[in-house]
Amino acid sequence: MTKEQLIALGLDDAAATKVAAASTEELKGYVAKADHEKVVTAKTQLETDIKTRDKQLEELKKVDAAGLQKKIEELQETNKTTKTEYEAKIRQMQIDSAVTAALTGAKAKNLKAVRALLDLEKAELDGENVKGLADQIKKLQESEDTKFLFDSGAQQTKFKGVKPGEGKDKGYPTDKKPSEMNYTELCAYMEANPGAEV
């Protein structure tokens, strides 16, 4: 138990410190339950794998040369299928990556929404790009129905009427700032501009 837990149970600070130290010392050799379960699971899996391998070896001992050749062919076919599936997954990952990069470069606001509008059924890679993808994206950017999905950068808020202040100075109506005026100029300025700040 930790010192805080012991104090919560009603022990004073000194006693809680001693008990926590003793508890820590006592538990030094112990392994966390999660770590223990990981090791047990790994051990069980390895034992199962060894039994499977032993069974395969026993089957191979019983098989004659023709049967052994058939078993090798089965394993080769399994490996070929696994390799094909793996290559398809890698190809799909490359296509997904290329599509994401192209949509990001085209300034798509919502990648998932734009991706749903693309025809990627028969997508083929051409180096690091997907063939025909740029044309599809361009059509979406130009179409009235879908161009809002892309950031054109041309939309800037324009104000009508009074132009907002620039913020560089306080916009004094004279050439001089109040700090540069003499007393007479300052009095005249204040009379002409009663609400002005100095």
Backbone hydrogen bonds in HBPLUS format (Angstrom, degrees):
<---DONOR---> <-ACCEPTOR-->    atom                        ^
c    i                          cat <-CA-CA->   ^        H-A-AA   ^      H-
h    n   atom  resd res      DA  || num        DHA   H-A  angle D-A-AA Bond
n    s   type  num  typ     dist DA aas  dist angle  dist       angle   num
A0006-LEU N   A0002-THR O   3.06 MM   4  6.38 155.7  2.12 151.1 158.0     1
A0007-ILE N   A0003-LYS O   2.94 MM   4  6.21 156.0  1.99 151.3 157.9     2
A0008-ALA N   A0004-GLU O   2.97 MM   4  6.16 151.1  2.05 142.2 150.3     3
A0009-LEU N   A0005-GLN O   3.09 MM   4  6.38 130.2  2.35 134.8 147.4     4
A0009-LEU N   A0006-LEU O   3.09 MM   3  5.03 131.3  2.33  92.6 105.9     5
A0011-LEU N   A0006-LEU O   3.24 MM   5  5.87 164.8  2.27 148.0 143.5     6
A0010-GLY N   A0007-ILE O   2.99 MM   3  5.17 155.4  2.05 104.2 112.2     7
A0016-ALA N   A0012-ASP O   2.91 MM   4  6.01 160.1  1.95 156.8 163.4     8
A0017-THR N   A0013-ASP O   2.99 MM   4  6.17 151.5  2.07 145.2 152.2     9
A0018-LYS N   A0014-ALA O   3.11 MM   4  6.42 160.6  2.15 149.8 154.2    10
A0019-VAL N   A0015-ALA O   2.93 MM   4  6.13 169.8  1.94 157.1 159.8    11
A0020-ALA N   A0016-ALA O   2.92 MM   4  5.94 158.5  1.96 144.9 151.4    12
A0021-ALA N   A0017-THR O   3.02 MM   4  6.17 156.6  2.07 145.3 151.4    13
A0022-ALA N   A0018-LYS O   2.98 MM   4  6.21 160.5  2.02 150.1 155.4    14
A0023-SER N   A0019-VAL O   2.85 MM   4  6.02 156.1  1.91 148.3 155.3    15
A0024-THR N   A0020-ALA O   2.93 MM   4  6.11 156.9  1.98 146.4 152.4    16
A0025-GLU N   A0021-ALA O   3.00 MM   4  6.20 160.0  2.04 148.3 153.5    17
A0026-GLU N   A0022-ALA O   2.95 MM   4  6.11 155.3  2.01 146.3 153.1    18
A0027-LEU N   A0023-SER O   3.05 MM   4  6.22 146.3  2.17 144.8 153.0    19
A0028-LYS N   A0025-GLU O   3.45 MM   3  5.44 168.7  2.47 104.4 106.9    20
A0030-TYR N   A0027-LEU O   3.17 MM   3  5.37 157.2  2.23 109.7 116.7    21
A0036-HIS N   A0032-ALA O   2.95 MM   4  6.23 158.3  2.00 154.3 161.2    22
A0037-GLU N   A0033-LYS O   2.87 MM   4  6.13 160.6  1.91 153.8 158.5    23
A0038-LYS N   A0034-ALA O   3.01 MM   4  6.24 150.1  2.11 143.2 151.2    24
A0039-VAL N   A0035-ASP O   3.09 MM   4  6.37 162.7  2.12 150.6 154.0    25
A0040-VAL N   A0036-HIS O   2.94 MM   4  6.21 161.5  1.97 153.1 158.6    26
A0041-THR N   A0037-GLU O   2.89 MM   4  6.00 160.5  1.93 146.7 152.1    27
A0042-ALA N   A0038-LYS O   2.90 MM   4  6.13 162.1  1.94 151.2 156.3    28
A0043-LYS N   A0039-VAL O   2.87 MM   4  6.04 158.2  1.91 148.5 154.9    29
A0044-THR N   A0040-VAL O   2.90 MM   4  6.11 161.9  1.93 150.8 155.3    30
A0045-GLN N   A0041-THR O   2.94 MM   4  6.15 160.4  1.97 149.7 155.2    31
A0046-LEU N   A0042-ALA O   2.91 MM   4  6.13 159.8  1.95 149.6 155.2    32
A0047-GLU N   A0043-LYS O   2.89 MM   4  6.14 157.5  1.94 151.2 157.5    33
A0048-THR N   A0044-THR O   2.96 MM   4  6.19 155.3  2.02 147.3 154.0    34
A0049-ASP N   A0045-GLN O   2.88 MM   4  6.16 157.0  1.93 149.1 155.8    35
A0050-ILE N   A0046-LEU O   2.88 MM   4  6.13 155.8  1.94 149.0 155.3    36
A0051-LYS N   A0047-GLU O   2.98 MM   4  6.24 158.5  2.03 147.0 152.5    37
A0052-THR N   A0048-THR O   2.94 MM   4  6.20 155.5  2.00 148.5 155.5    38
A0053-ARG N   A0049-ASP O   2.91 MM   4  6.18 159.5  1.95 150.6 155.9    39
A0054-ASP N   A0050-ILE O   2.82 MM   4  6.06 161.1  1.86 152.2 157.7    40
A0055-LYS N   A0051-LYS O   2.91 MM   4  6.09 155.5  1.97 145.2 151.9    41
A0056-GLN N   A0052-THR O   2.94 MM   4  6.22 155.7  2.00 147.2 153.9    42
A0057-LEU N   A0053-ARG O   2.85 MM   4  6.16 156.7  1.91 151.7 158.1    43
A0058-GLU N   A0054-ASP O   2.91 MM   4  6.19 156.6  1.97 148.7 154.9    44
A0059-GLU N   A0055-LYS O   2.95 MM   4  6.22 154.7  2.02 147.6 154.6    45
A0060-LEU N   A0056-GLN O   2.92 MM   4  6.18 152.4  1.99 145.8 153.6    46
A0061-LYS N   A0057-LEU O   2.95 MM   4  6.23 143.3  2.09 144.7 154.6    47
A0062-LYS N   A0058-GLU O   3.25 MM   4  6.52 144.9  2.38 141.8 149.8    48
A0063-VAL N   A0059-GLU O   3.22 MM   4  6.41 131.6  2.47 140.0 152.4    49
A0068-LEU N   A0064-ASP O   2.76 MM   4  5.94 151.2  1.84 152.9 162.4    50
A0069-GLN N   A0065-ALA O   2.94 MM   4  6.16 153.2  2.01 143.5 150.2    51
A0070-LYS N   A0066-ALA O   3.01 MM   4  6.33 153.0  2.09 144.2 151.3    52
A0071-LYS N   A0067-GLY O   2.91 MM   4  6.18 157.0  1.96 147.7 153.8    53
A0072-ILE N   A0068-LEU O   2.93 MM   4  6.18 157.7  1.98 150.0 155.9    54
A0073-GLU N   A0069-GLN O   3.00 MM   4  6.26 155.7  2.06 146.0 152.6    55
A0074-GLU N   A0070-LYS O   2.93 MM   4  6.24 152.4  2.00 148.3 156.0    56
A0075-LEU N   A0071-LYS O   2.95 MM   4  6.24 160.6  1.99 150.5 155.4    57
A0076-GLN N   A0072-ILE O   2.85 MM   4  6.10 153.3  1.93 148.0 156.0    58
A0077-GLU N   A0073-GLU O   2.92 MM   4  6.14 153.6  1.99 145.7 152.5    59
A0078-THR N   A0074-GLU O   2.91 MM   4  6.20 156.5  1.97 148.9 155.6    60
A0079-ASN N   A0075-LEU O   2.86 MM   4  6.09 160.9  1.90 148.7 154.0    61
A0080-LYS N   A0076-GLN O   2.86 MM   4  6.05 150.4  1.94 143.3 151.9    62
A0081-THR N   A0077-GLU O   2.96 MM   4  6.20 159.6  2.00 149.0 153.7    63
A0082-THR N   A0078-THR O   2.95 MM   4  6.18 161.7  1.98 150.9 156.1    64
A0083-LYS N   A0079-ASN O   2.87 MM   4  6.04 156.5  1.92 146.4 152.9    65
A0084-THR N   A0080-LYS O   2.93 MM   4  6.17 157.1  1.98 148.2 154.2    66
A0085-GLU N   A0081-THR O   2.98 MM   4  6.24 161.2  2.01 151.9 156.5    67
A0086-TYR N   A0082-THR O   2.94 MM   4  6.13 156.9  1.99 147.0 153.8    68
A0087-GLU N   A0083-LYS O   2.88 MM   4  6.11 161.8  1.91 152.1 156.7    69
A0088-ALA N   A0084-THR O   2.97 MM   4  6.17 151.0  2.06 145.2 153.2    70
A0089-LYS N   A0085-GLU O   3.01 MM   4  6.28 153.7  2.08 146.6 153.3    71
A0090-ILE N   A0086-TYR O   2.96 MM   4  6.26 160.8  2.00 152.3 157.5    72
A0091-ARG N   A0087-GLU O   2.89 MM   4  6.04 160.1  1.93 146.1 151.9    73
A0092-GLN N   A0088-ALA O   2.93 MM   4  6.12 158.3  1.98 145.8 151.6    74
A0093-MET N   A0089-LYS O   2.93 MM   4  6.18 153.4  2.00 147.3 154.7    75
A0094-GLN N   A0090-ILE O   2.94 MM   4  6.24 154.5  2.00 149.6 156.4    76
A0095-ILE N   A0091-ARG O   2.92 MM   4  6.22 155.7  1.98 149.9 156.7    77
A0096-ASP N   A0092-GLN O   2.88 MM   4  6.08 165.7  1.90 150.8 154.8    78
A0097-SER N   A0093-MET O   2.93 MM   4  6.09 157.4  1.98 145.5 152.0    79
A0098-ALA N   A0094-GLN O   2.92 MM   4  6.11 158.3  1.96 146.4 152.3    80
A0099-VAL N   A0095-ILE O   2.85 MM   4  6.07 159.1  1.90 155.3 161.0    81
A0100-THR N   A0096-ASP O   2.94 MM   4  6.10 163.3  1.96 148.7 153.4    82
A0101-ALA N   A0097-SER O   2.96 MM   4  6.15 160.2  2.00 147.8 153.3    83
A0102-ALA N   A0098-ALA O   2.93 MM   4  6.10 157.1  1.98 145.1 151.6    84
A0103-LEU N   A0099-VAL O   2.89 MM   4  6.09 162.2  1.92 154.0 158.6    85
A0104-THR N   A0100-THR O   2.93 MM   4  6.04 154.2  1.99 146.3 153.8    86
A0105-GLY N   A0101-ALA O   2.93 MM   4  6.08 156.9  1.98 144.7 151.3    87
A0106-ALA N   A0102-ALA O   2.95 MM   4  6.16 136.3  2.14 138.6 150.6    88
A0108-ALA N   A0103-LEU O   2.99 MM   5  5.45 166.6  2.01 157.5 158.7    89
A0107-LYS N   A0104-THR O   3.08 MM   3  5.05 157.9  2.13 104.5 109.7    90
A0151-ASP N   A0107-LYS O   2.82 MM  44  5.39 166.1  1.84 154.8 158.6    91
A0109-LYS N   A0149-LEU O   2.71 MM  40  5.50 177.8  1.71 156.2 157.0    92
A0114-VAL N   A0110-ASN O   3.11 MM   4  6.37 167.4  2.13 160.5 163.9    93
A0115-ARG N   A0111-LEU O   2.84 MM   4  5.89 160.4  1.88 150.6 156.9    94
A0116-ALA N   A0112-LYS O   3.18 MM   4  6.33 146.6  2.29 139.9 147.4    95
A0117-LEU N   A0114-VAL O   2.97 MM   3  5.28 141.1  2.13 106.1 117.3    96
A0118-LEU N   A0115-ARG O   3.14 MM   3  5.27 154.5  2.20 104.3 112.1    97
A0123-ALA N   A0120-LEU O   3.39 MM   3  4.87 160.5  2.43 105.7 101.9    98
A0131-LYS N   A0124-GLU O   2.88 MM   7  5.76 165.4  1.91 170.8 175.3    99
A0126-ASP N   A0129-ASN O   2.60 MM   3  5.23 168.3  1.61 169.5 169.7   100
A0129-ASN N   A0126-ASP O   3.33 MM   3  5.23 167.0  2.35 114.1 114.5   101
A0133-LEU N   A0130-VAL O   3.20 MM   3  5.53 165.6  2.22 126.9 129.1   102
A0136-GLN N   A0132-GLY O   3.20 MM   4  6.48 157.9  2.25 146.9 152.7   103
A0137-ILE N   A0133-LEU O   2.93 MM   4  6.19 162.9  1.96 157.3 161.5   104
A0138-LYS N   A0134-ALA O   2.94 MM   4  6.10 156.8  1.99 144.5 151.2   105
A0139-LYS N   A0135-ASP O   2.98 MM   4  6.21 157.3  2.04 148.7 154.1   106
A0140-LEU N   A0136-GLN O   3.07 MM   4  6.37 156.1  2.13 146.1 152.4   107
A0141-GLN N   A0137-ILE O   2.90 MM   4  6.17 151.5  1.98 149.3 157.7   108
A0142-GLU N   A0138-LYS O   3.02 MM   4  6.21 144.0  2.15 145.5 154.6   109
A0143-SER N   A0139-LYS O   2.92 MM   4  5.96 136.8  2.11 145.3 156.2   110
A0146-THR N   A0143-SER O   3.24 MM   3  5.51 139.0  2.42 102.4 112.5   111
A0147-LYS N   A0143-SER O   2.89 MM   4  5.63 134.9  2.10 158.0 165.1   112
A0149-LEU N   A0146-THR O   3.02 MM   3  5.72 165.9  2.04 122.0 126.6   113
A0150-PHE N   A0147-LYS O   3.19 MM   3  5.70 167.2  2.21 115.9 118.8   114
A0180-GLU N   A0177-LYS O   2.87 MM   3  5.36 150.1  1.96 115.8 125.1   115
A0181-MET N   A0178-PRO O   3.25 MM   3  5.14 153.4  2.32  98.8 106.6   116
A0186-LEU N   A0182-ASN O   2.95 MM   4  6.09 156.8  2.00 154.1 161.4   117
A0187-CYS N   A0183-TYR O   2.97 MM   4  6.19 156.2  2.03 148.9 154.6   118
A0188-ALA N   A0184-THR O   3.07 MM   4  6.30 160.2  2.11 147.4 152.5   119
A0189-TYR N   A0185-GLU O   2.88 MM   4  6.05 153.7  1.95 144.6 152.5   120
A0190-MET N   A0186-LEU O   2.92 MM   4  6.13 159.0  1.97 150.1 154.9   121
A0191-GLU N   A0187-CYS O   3.02 MM   4  6.24 150.3  2.11 145.6 153.3   122
A0192-ALA N   A0188-ALA O   3.06 MM   4  6.25 154.8  2.13 144.9 151.4   123
A0193-ASN N   A0189-TYR O   2.91 MM   4  6.03 139.4  2.08 143.6 155.4   124
A0196-ALA N   A0193-ASN O   3.24 MM   3  5.48 168.0  2.25 117.0 119.6   125
